[in-house]
Amino acid sequence: MSFGNIVGRLLQGMAGQSRSRLEHTASSQGLGGLMDIAQDFLSNKQAGGMTGGQLGSLGALAGALLGGGGSAAKGAAGGSAMAILGALAAKALQNKQNAQPSSTNLTSGAQPLPQEEMEALTAPQTERLVIRAMITAAKSDGQLDQKEMDSIFGKINTDGVTDEERRLVMDELSRPMDLQALVSSVPNEAVAAELYAASLFAIDIDTEAERIYLRQLAQALELDAGTVARLHQLTGSPPV
């Protein structure tokens, strides 16, 4: 089992709004290029033995995370998680290059991300960073409540999770919140956008502390306002 599967398990229930945001991401109209980007990730990365073409659609990717579809799709949850997060980051950054940032279609003038940035979006070290980002976001309101703890523990105390993977999550849960330590490990803008997207799925964004945290996170990651707004739009997250 990869750390990407831990990401998938956390996305399945870490925040009450995760499900509705994944459904929004999968079902929104006009997300030109997003599905193709996600499928491209999976076609170049193992995901439960399935390629992006076999999963067929962004809805199937989200279905793997939400528990829909057959057992094969469920087995692709880890690859689906990183593909969706990576696709969201790539889409937001590509749209930044358009003359009209609000456009939902990739124009011919939009340049693809550099190859090294695309590869970094699903690298093993990025999977670990995403886990750290999600847990740090969950701490942003000052504490992890019992519901959040039960959700996280429930996702990692299951068959197929290795001791190393479990230790990583437990270490992050016990470590004091340190935003600067998190962002200091981010290699490029694409991964920065991916960590912000993951953080949006990790919390409900229903407290002022969480909204302040997201503003601080965007600033620390050096994400421009347009990219941040686009990630909120793509995930159906409220503005901060």
C-alpha positions as a Markdown table, in Angstrom:
| # | Residue | x | y | z |
|---|---|---|---|---|
| 1 | Met | 0.0 | 0.0 | 0.0 |
| 2 | Ser | 1.3 | 3.5 | -0.9 |
| 3 | Phe | 1.1 | 6.7 | 1.0 |
| 4 | Gly | -1.3 | 7.8 | -1.8 |
| 5 | Asn | -3.8 | 5.3 | -0.4 |
| 6 | Ile | -3.6 | 7.0 | 3.0 |
| 7 | Val | -4.4 | 10.2 | 1.2 |
| 8 | Gly | -7.4 | 8.5 | -0.4 |
| 9 | Arg | -8.6 | 7.1 | 2.9 |
| 10 | Leu | -8.3 | 10.5 | 4.6 |
| 11 | Leu | -10.2 | 12.2 | 1.7 |
| 12 | Gln | -13.0 | 9.6 | 2.2 |
| 13 | Gly | -14.1 | 11.1 | 5.5 |
| 14 | Met | -11.7 | 13.6 | 7.2 |
| 15 | Ala | -14.1 | 16.5 | 6.9 |
| 16 | Gly | -17.9 | 16.4 | 6.7 |
| 17 | Gln | -17.8 | 18.5 | 3.5 |
| 18 | Ser | -15.2 | 16.2 | 1.7 |
| 19 | Arg | -17.9 | 14.1 | 0.1 |
| 20 | Ser | -19.9 | 17.0 | -1.3 |
| 21 | Arg | -16.8 | 18.7 | -2.6 |
| 22 | Leu | -15.6 | 15.5 | -4.3 |
| 23 | Glu | -19.1 | 15.2 | -5.9 |
| 24 | His | -18.9 | 18.8 | -7.0 |
| 25 | Thr | -15.5 | 18.3 | -8.6 |
| 26 | Ala | -16.8 | 15.2 | -10.4 |
| 27 | Ser | -20.1 | 16.6 | -11.6 |
| 28 | Ser | -19.4 | 20.2 | -12.4 |
| 29 | Gln | -19.9 | 21.1 | -16.0 |
| 30 | Gly | -17.4 | 23.1 | -18.1 |
| 31 | Leu | -14.2 | 21.8 | -16.4 |
| 32 | Gly | -12.5 | 21.4 | -19.7 |
| 33 | Gly | -9.3 | 19.5 | -19.5 |
| 34 | Leu | -9.6 | 18.4 | -15.9 |
| 35 | Met | -10.7 | 14.9 | -16.6 |
| 36 | Asp | -8.0 | 14.5 | -19.3 |
| 37 | Ile | -5.4 | 15.7 | -16.9 |
| 38 | Ala | -6.5 | 13.3 | -14.2 |
| 39 | Gln | -6.6 | 10.4 | -16.6 |
| 40 | Asp | -3.1 | 11.3 | -17.8 |
| 41 | Phe | -1.8 | 11.0 | -14.3 |
| 42 | Leu | -3.4 | 7.6 | -13.9 |
| 43 | Ser | -2.1 | 6.3 | -17.2 |
| 44 | Asn | 1.4 | 7.0 | -16.1 |
| 45 | Lys | 1.0 | 5.9 | -12.5 |
| 46 | Gln | -0.1 | 2.6 | -10.9 |
| 47 | Ala | -3.5 | 3.0 | -9.3 |
| 48 | Gly | -4.9 | -0.4 | -8.1 |
| 49 | Gly | -3.9 | -1.9 | -11.5 |
| 50 | Met | -6.2 | 0.5 | -13.4 |
| 51 | Thr | -5.4 | 3.2 | -15.9 |
| 52 | Gly | -7.3 | 6.5 | -16.4 |
| 53 | Gly | -8.8 | 5.1 | -19.5 |
| 54 | Gln | -10.2 | 2.0 | -17.7 |
| 55 | Leu | -11.7 | 4.2 | -15.0 |
| 56 | Gly | -13.3 | 6.2 | -17.8 |
| 57 | Ser | -14.2 | 9.5 | -16.1 |
| 58 | Leu | -13.5 | 11.9 | -13.4 |
| 59 | Gly | -16.7 | 10.7 | -11.8 |
| 60 | Ala | -15.3 | 7.2 | -11.6 |
| 61 | Leu | -12.2 | 8.6 | -9.9 |
| 62 | Ala | -14.3 | 10.3 | -7.3 |
| 63 | Gly | -16.5 | 7.2 | -7.1 |
| 64 | Ala | -13.4 | 5.2 | -6.1 |
| 65 | Leu | -13.0 | 7.6 | -3.2 |
| 66 | Leu | -16.6 | 7.8 | -2.3 |
| 67 | Gly | -17.1 | 4.1 | -2.2 |
| 68 | Gly | -19.0 | 3.8 | -5.5 |
| 69 | Gly | -18.4 | 1.3 | -8.3 |
| 70 | Gly | -16.9 | -2.1 | -8.2 |
| 71 | Ser | -14.1 | -3.5 | -6.1 |
| 72 | Ala | -11.5 | -2.7 | -8.8 |
| 73 | Ala | -12.5 | 1.0 | -8.6 |
| 74 | Lys | -12.3 | 0.9 | -4.9 |
| 75 | Gly | -8.8 | -0.5 | -5.1 |
| 76 | Ala | -7.8 | 2.6 | -7.2 |
| 77 | Ala | -8.6 | 5.0 | -4.4 |
| 78 | Gly | -5.0 | 6.0 | -3.8 |
| 79 | Gly | -4.2 | 6.7 | -7.4 |
| 80 | Ser | -7.6 | 8.5 | -7.7 |
| 81 | Ala | -6.9 | 10.8 | -4.8 |
| 82 | Met | -3.5 | 12.0 | -6.1 |
| 83 | Ala | -4.8 | 12.2 | -9.7 |
| 84 | Ile | -7.7 | 14.4 | -8.6 |
| 85 | Leu | -5.6 | 16.6 | -6.4 |
| 86 | Gly | -2.9 | 16.9 | -9.1 |
| 87 | Ala | -5.4 | 17.6 | -11.8 |
| 88 | Leu | -7.0 | 20.4 | -9.7 |
| 89 | Ala | -3.6 | 22.0 | -9.2 |
| 90 | Ala | -2.7 | 21.7 | -12.8 |
| 91 | Lys | -6.0 | 23.1 | -14.0 |
| 92 | Ala | -5.9 | 26.1 | -11.6 |
| 93 | Leu | -2.3 | 27.0 | -12.7 |
| 94 | Gln | -3.0 | 26.5 | -16.4 |
| 95 | Asn | -6.1 | 28.7 | -16.3 |
| 96 | Lys | -3.9 | 31.4 | -14.7 |
| 97 | Gln | -2.2 | 31.8 | -18.0 |
| 98 | Asn | -5.4 | 32.6 | -19.9 |
| 99 | Ala | -6.4 | 36.1 | -20.8 |
| 100 | Gln | -9.6 | 35.6 | -18.9 |
| 101 | Pro | -8.8 | 33.8 | -15.7 |
| 102 | Ser | -12.5 | 32.9 | -15.0 |
| 103 | Ser | -12.7 | 30.8 | -18.2 |
| 104 | Thr | -13.3 | 27.1 | -17.6 |
| 105 | Asn | -11.7 | 26.0 | -20.8 |
| 106 | Leu | -8.0 | 25.5 | -21.5 |
| 107 | Thr | -7.2 | 27.7 | -24.5 |
| 108 | Ser | -4.6 | 27.1 | -27.1 |
| 109 | Gly | -2.5 | 29.7 | -25.4 |
| 110 | Ala | -2.3 | 27.9 | -22.1 |
| 111 | Gln | 1.0 | 26.1 | -21.8 |
| 112 | Pro | 1.2 | 22.8 | -20.0 |
| 113 | Leu | 3.1 | 22.6 | -16.7 |
| 114 | Pro | 6.8 | 21.7 | -17.0 |
| 115 | Gln | 7.3 | 18.0 | -17.0 |
| 116 | Glu | 9.2 | 18.0 | -13.7 |
| 117 | Glu | 6.3 | 19.8 | -12.0 |
| 118 | Met | 3.7 | 17.3 | -13.4 |
| 119 | Glu | 5.8 | 14.4 | -12.2 |
| 120 | Ala | 6.2 | 16.0 | -8.8 |
| 121 | Leu | 2.4 | 16.1 | -8.3 |
| 122 | Thr | 2.3 | 12.3 | -7.8 |
| 123 | Ala | 5.8 | 11.7 | -6.4 |
| 124 | Pro | 6.0 | 9.6 | -3.2 |
| 125 | Gln | 7.4 | 12.6 | -1.3 |
| 126 | Thr | 4.4 | 14.7 | -2.4 |
| 127 | Glu | 2.0 | 12.0 | -1.1 |
| 128 | Arg | 3.6 | 12.5 | 2.3 |
| 129 | Leu | 3.4 | 16.2 | 2.0 |
| 130 | Val | -0.3 | 16.0 | 1.2 |
| 131 | Ile | -0.9 | 13.9 | 4.4 |
| 132 | Arg | 1.0 | 16.5 | 6.4 |
| 133 | Ala | -1.0 | 19.3 | 4.8 |
| 134 | Met | -4.4 | 17.7 | 5.5 |
| 135 | Ile | -3.6 | 16.9 | 9.1 |
| 136 | Thr | -2.1 | 20.4 | 9.6 |
| 137 | Ala | -5.4 | 21.9 | 8.2 |
| 138 | Ala | -7.4 | 19.8 | 10.5 |
| 139 | Lys | -5.5 | 21.3 | 13.5 |
| 140 | Ser | -6.2 | 24.9 | 12.2 |
| 141 | Asp | -9.2 | 25.6 | 14.5 |
| 142 | Gly | -7.0 | 24.9 | 17.5 |
| 143 | Gln | -7.8 | 21.3 | 18.2 |
| 144 | Leu | -8.8 | 18.0 | 16.6 |
| 145 | Asp | -12.2 | 17.2 | 18.0 |
| 146 | Gln | -13.3 | 13.6 | 18.7 |
| 147 | Lys | -15.2 | 13.2 | 15.5 |
| 148 | Glu | -12.1 | 14.2 | 13.5 |
| 149 | Met | -9.9 | 11.9 | 15.5 |
| 150 | Asp | -12.3 | 9.0 | 15.1 |
| 151 | Ser | -12.4 | 9.6 | 11.4 |
| 152 | Ile | -8.6 | 9.7 | 11.0 |
| 153 | Phe | -8.0 | 6.7 | 13.3 |
| 154 | Gly | -10.7 | 4.8 | 11.5 |
| 155 | Lys | -9.0 | 5.3 | 8.2 |
| 156 | Ile | -5.5 | 4.2 | 9.3 |
| 157 | Asn | -6.4 | 1.3 | 11.6 |
| 158 | Thr | -7.5 | -1.0 | 8.8 |
| 159 | Asp | -6.1 | -4.0 | 7.0 |
| 160 | Gly | -3.5 | -3.1 | 4.4 |
| 161 | Val | -2.0 | -0.1 | 6.2 |
| 162 | Thr | 1.6 | -0.7 | 7.0 |
| 163 | Asp | 3.3 | 0.2 | 10.2 |
| 164 | Glu | 5.4 | 2.9 | 8.5 |
| 165 | Glu | 2.3 | 4.5 | 7.0 |
| 166 | Arg | 0.5 | 4.4 | 10.4 |
| 167 | Arg | 3.5 | 5.9 | 12.1 |
| 168 | Leu | 3.6 | 8.8 | 9.7 |
| 169 | Val | 0.0 | 9.7 | 10.4 |
| 170 | Met | 0.4 | 9.3 | 14.2 |
| 171 | Asp | 3.6 | 11.4 | 14.2 |
| 172 | Glu | 1.8 | 14.2 | 12.3 |
| 173 | Leu | -1.2 | 14.0 | 14.7 |
| 174 | Ser | 1.1 | 14.4 | 17.7 |
| 175 | Arg | 3.3 | 17.1 | 16.3 |
| 176 | Pro | 2.6 | 20.7 | 17.1 |
| 177 | Met | 1.1 | 22.6 | 14.2 |
| 178 | Asp | 4.0 | 24.2 | 12.1 |
| 179 | Leu | 2.9 | 25.8 | 8.9 |
| 180 | Gln | 6.4 | 27.0 | 8.0 |
| 181 | Ala | 7.9 | 23.5 | 8.4 |
| 182 | Leu | 5.3 | 22.3 | 6.0 |
| 183 | Val | 5.8 | 24.9 | 3.3 |
| 184 | Ser | 9.6 | 24.7 | 3.5 |
| 185 | Ser | 9.4 | 21.2 | 2.0 |
| 186 | Val | 7.3 | 22.3 | -1.1 |
| 187 | Pro | 9.4 | 22.0 | -4.2 |
| 188 | Asn | 7.4 | 24.1 | -6.7 |
| 189 | Glu | 4.2 | 26.0 | -7.4 |
| 190 | Ala | 2.3 | 23.0 | -8.7 |
| 191 | Val | 2.8 | 21.1 | -5.5 |
| 192 | Ala | 1.9 | 24.2 | -3.6 |
| 193 | Ala | -1.4 | 24.4 | -5.4 |
| 194 | Glu | -2.0 | 20.7 | -4.8 |
| 195 | Leu | -1.4 | 21.0 | -1.0 |
| 196 | Tyr | -3.9 | 23.9 | -0.9 |
| 197 | Ala | -6.5 | 21.8 | -2.7 |
| 198 | Ala | -5.9 | 18.9 | -0.3 |
| 199 | Ser | -6.4 | 21.3 | 2.6 |
| 200 | Leu | -9.7 | 22.5 | 1.2 |
| 201 | Phe | -10.9 | 18.8 | 1.4 |
| 202 | Ala | -9.6 | 18.4 | 4.9 |
| 203 | Ile | -11.8 | 20.9 | 6.7 |
| 204 | Asp | -15.3 | 22.2 | 6.6 |
| 205 | Ile | -14.3 | 25.9 | 6.5 |
| 206 | Asp | -17.0 | 26.8 | 8.9 |
| 207 | Thr | -14.9 | 28.7 | 11.6 |
| 208 | Glu | -13.0 | 31.9 | 11.4 |
| 209 | Ala | -9.9 | 30.1 | 12.5 |
| 210 | Glu | -10.1 | 27.8 | 9.5 |
| 211 | Arg | -10.6 | 30.7 | 7.1 |
| 212 | Ile | -7.6 | 32.6 | 8.6 |
| 213 | Tyr | -5.5 | 29.4 | 8.3 |
| 214 | Leu | -6.3 | 29.1 | 4.6 |
| 215 | Arg | -5.4 | 32.7 | 4.0 |
| 216 | Gln | -2.1 | 32.2 | 5.8 |
| 217 | Leu | -1.5 | 28.9 | 3.9 |
| 218 | Ala | -2.0 | 30.6 | 0.5 |
| 219 | Gln | 0.3 | 33.4 | 1.5 |
| 220 | Ala | 3.0 | 31.0 | 2.8 |
| 221 | Leu | 2.7 | 28.9 | -0.3 |
| 222 | Glu | 3.0 | 32.1 | -2.4 |
| 223 | Leu | -0.1 | 31.3 | -4.4 |
| 224 | Asp | -1.7 | 34.2 | -6.2 |
| 225 | Ala | -5.3 | 35.2 | -5.5 |
| 226 | Gly | -6.5 | 34.0 | -8.9 |
| 227 | Thr | -5.1 | 30.5 | -8.4 |
| 228 | Val | -6.6 | 30.3 | -4.9 |
| 229 | Ala | -10.0 | 31.5 | -6.2 |
| 230 | Arg | -9.9 | 28.9 | -9.0 |
| 231 | Leu | -9.2 | 26.1 | -6.5 |
| 232 | His | -12.1 | 27.2 | -4.4 |
| 233 | Gln | -14.3 | 27.2 | -7.5 |
| 234 | Leu | -13.2 | 23.8 | -8.8 |
| 235 | Thr | -13.8 | 22.2 | -5.4 |
| 236 | Gly | -17.0 | 24.0 | -4.5 |
| 237 | Ser | -15.4 | 25.5 | -1.4 |
| 238 | Pro | -16.6 | 28.7 | 0.1 |
| 239 | Pro | -14.4 | 31.8 | -0.3 |
| 240 | Val | -12.3 | 32.9 | 2.6 |
